[in-house]
Amino acid sequence: MSQSLLRSAPRHFLDCASWQESVSDTFVPLEVSAVFPARFRNSVAVDSLGWMQVSELRSSAQRVRRSKLQADQSVAAGYKVTLQLSGRSEIRQARRSALLMPGEWGIYDTTRPYEVDVDDGAHFLVMQVPGKHVEAWQPFMQNAVARRFSARQGCGRMAMDLLRVAMTEHAHLSESASRDAANAVLQMMGLDISEQAGALAEQDQAELRQAQLRRVQQHILENLHDPALSPASAAAAFRVSRRYLYNLFAQASTTPADFILSARLERCRDTLCDVAQSARSIGDIAYRFGFSDAARFSHAFRKRFGASPSEYRRQER
């Protein structure tokens, strides 16, 4: 068992109901469900470093949830920071998740819904940070929640090493020194968050563009039958410029026009190979997937597959 970091004696809990009541009093109102109720074993020690409350938890496997109703009833802005000492925890908030391994830390906003899944035997510290203390980093906090930060290098290591030393030396610190230590820990965490904010924002933008590309591609696949389907109509459907649309498709190393043509040709090819569609004429198949010019269809098909539609159908049979 890893060594305790706080001086205060831990309280032990053998049932989930009393544990939920305790953590709701210690932190914010929460819902807790045990994965293995028959062998539920939890403990918590609570201490403070200046204005920062620090809790040390050892946990059985469980899920902790802050519902939307509970979050909406928050009376003050605040954040919780988890430093994983052993075992694993997974934080989910803002449609993101962060799996924390030993030596990693994460942050979540208590005014918004979140979930935390904790593995058996997890050991971690939880710091409660009032919202007023993070005002300097508020522009970066939206990108910081449910992210993994390292406590092994850089500002993250400086923050968490200082926290651990401060908690073990707490008895020898004056009240003002404790406040300054808490401020220094937060300063290092804030620097770690702000340094990564640009990269995180860029990552979010890349994920957004990928999601937009998938939506446009799905729209195209669902409307191949429409002869009027084109890059311009797709751009209009999603209220974006043609230039933006072409930039989206550049992620897939193609263009909107090529994607539409390729999708139509592939659907036609699949239908030509389908025995159940053998009675359907080639012209009818081409028209079904948005081709209004038989000659253009035949030329494009030969260029793509190396044979005319009729030759391809015979070969496949």
N, C-alpha and C positions, 0 to 999 in steps of 0.2 A: 504494500500500500504506500502511495506517495506521501511525503511529509506534509503536515498541515502548515499553512502559511499565516493564519490568523491566530492571535493570542486568545481570543474568546473561546469558551467551551462550546462545542457543537450541541445542538438539539437533535435528537433521533426520532424518527417516525417509522412506524410499522404498518400504517394503513394510508391509503390514498386520500381519504376524506380529510383527515386531520392535516395531512401534508398540504392539500389544496388550500385549506384555511390559513395555514401558516405562510405559504408563499404569497397568497393574496394580500396578507397583512404586511409582509416584508417588502414586496415589490408593488404590484398593481393587481386588481382583480383578474383572476385567471381561471381557466378550466383545465383540470389535470386528469388524465386517464392512464392507468398503469397497464403495461403490456403483460406483466405476469403478477397479478394481484396477490397470489399466494406467497410469493417471496419478495414482497415489496420492502425495500430497505433504503431509507433516505436520511441524510443529515445535512444540517445547515449551521454555519457559524456566521455571525454578523458583527462587523466592526466598522470603523469609519476612519477616513484619512481626510482631515479638514472637513470640507463640505461634502465630500464624496463618500457615499455608503458603499462598502465592499462586503460581499457575501461569498463564502466558500462552501460549495455544495459537492456532495458525493451522492450519486443517484443510481437508482434502478432504472430499467428501461421504461420510458414513459413518453407521452405526448403532452406538451403544454400548449394551450391555445388561448389567445386573446381575441375574443369575438368582436365583430363590428359593433355590436351593442355596447360592449364594455369599453371599446376604444372611443366610441362617440361620447361616452360619459367622462372622458378625461378632463380633469380640472386644470391641468397645467402641462405644458410641453415637457417632454423628457425622453431620454434614450437609455437603453441598457447595452452595456458592452460585456461580451463574454470572452474570457481568455481560457482556452482549452488546455488543461494540464495533463490529462490522460483520458483515454476513451474517445468517443466521438459525439458530436452534436450537429444537427442540421437545422439551420434557420431558414424559414420561408417568409418572405414579405415582398410586396410590390412586384409580384409575378416573377420573383427570382428566388433562388435557393443557394445556400452556402453550406457545404459540409466542412465542419471545422475538425481538424486533426490536432493532436498535441503540438503545441508551439504555434498555433494560429488563433486569431481573434476576429470577432465580428461584432456588428452593431445593428440594433433595430430600434424603431421608433415606437414608443408605447402609446402614442395617440392614434396609431393605425393598427388594423388587425395583423396578427402574425401567428405563426406556429413554430414550435421547436420540438424536434424529435431527439430524445436523448437515449444513447445506448446504455446497456448494463455496465456498471462499473465506471461510469464517467465521473471525472473530477475536474471541476472548473471554478474559476472566479467570476463573479458578476458584479460589475460596477454600475451604479445608478448615477446618471449625469443629468441634472436639471437643464431644461432647454435654454435657460438664460446664459449658461456657461458655454454654449456652442454657437452663439450668435455670429462670431467671426467666421465660422465655417459653414453657416447655414446654406449658402449657395451650393455646397458640395454634398450636403447630407442626403439628398434624394438619390444620388448615385452611390452613396456609401452603404446604405442599408442592405442587409442580406448579401454581403460580399465577404470574401476571405482576405484577411490581411496577415502578413507574417510577423511573428514576434521573435524571429531568429535573425533579422537583419534590419539595417536602416533605422528610421524613426520609430517603427513598431517595436523593435527590440529595445531601443532606449526607453520607450514608454513603459513596457511591461517589466523590464529589469528594474527600473526605478520604482515601479509599483511594488514589486516583490520585496525589494530592499526596504522601502519605506514601511511596509506592513510589519516586517520582522523587527525594525528599529523603532516602531511606533512609541514604545514606552519611553524612549529617550528624546522624543521630539516635542517641542513646545507647540502650543495651539497654532501660533502663527507659522511655525515651520511646517506643520502638518498641512495647513492651507496652501502654503507655497509649493509643497511637494505634490499636492493634488493638482494645482494649477500647472505644474511642470509636466505631470503625467498627461494631462489633457492637451497641453501644448504639443507634445510629441505625437499624440494620437491625431490631433488636428492636422499637423504637418504631413503625417503619413496619408491621411485622407485627401488633403488638398493636392499633394504631389501626384497621387494616382487619379485624381478627378478627370484630368484631360484624357488619359487613356481609357478610363471607364466610360466617359461620355462618348468617345469615339467608338468604343465597342458597342454601346447601346445604339448608336446611329447605324452601325453596320448591321446589327440584328434587325433594326427597324426596316432598313432597305431590303434585307433578305425576305422579311415577312411581306413587304409590299410587292416584291417580285413574285412571290408565290401566289398572292391574291390575284395579281394581273394574269399570271399564267393560267390559273384556274378559271378565271373569267373567259379567257380565250378558248380554253378547251371545252367550256360549256356552250360556246356560241360559234363553233366552227361551221354550223349549218347556215349561218347568216352571211350572204354574199357581201354585205356592207361592212363586215368585220375588217378592221384595218388598224394600223398603229394610231391613226387620228381618232377613230371611234373609241379605242381602248383608253387613250389619254383623256378623252372627254368623259368617259364613264367614271374614271377615278379622279377627275378634276385636277390633272397635272399637265404640265406642258409636254410637248413631244420630245423636247430635249431631255427633260427629267426621265421620261419613259425610256429613252434610248440609253441613258446612263444606268437605269435599273437593269436593263437586259445586258449591259456590258459586263455585269457581275457574272453572268453565265456565258460570257464569250460569244454572244450572238446579238441579233437585232430583233425588234418586235416583228418586223416583216418576215424575217427568216424563221422565227419561231412559229408564226401563224402558218406559213407555207409548209414547214416540216410537219407540224401537227396534222394538217389536212392530208398531206401525202401519206403519212403513216396510218391514219384512219382509213384512207382509201385502200392502201395496201392490205391492211388487216381484213377489210371487208372482201376484197378480191380473193383472199385465201380461205375465206369462210365457206365451207360446203353448203351451209344452210342458206347462203346468199347467192348461190350459183345461178339462180334464175334472174337475178337482178342485172340489168344492163350496165355496162361500164359508164355510159353517160348519166344514168340515174344515180350511180354511186358517186360520181364526181359532183353532181348537182347537190346530193345529200350533204356533202361536206364543204359546200360553199364555192365550188368552182362553177362559174357561169360560162366559161369558154372551153369547149372540148379540146380544141387544138392546144391551147395554153396548158391545160391539164396534162395532155399526153406528152408534151414537150418537157414539162417539169418532172413528170413521173420518170421518163426515160433518163433524164439527166441525173436524177437521184438514185434510181435503182438499176440502171443499165439495161432496161428492157421496156418496151411499151406496155401499157396496162394489159392488153390482150395477151401478149407474149408472156408476161409475168403470171397471169392467171393460168395459162396452159402449163407453164413450167411447174407451178406449185401443185397442180393437180397430178 
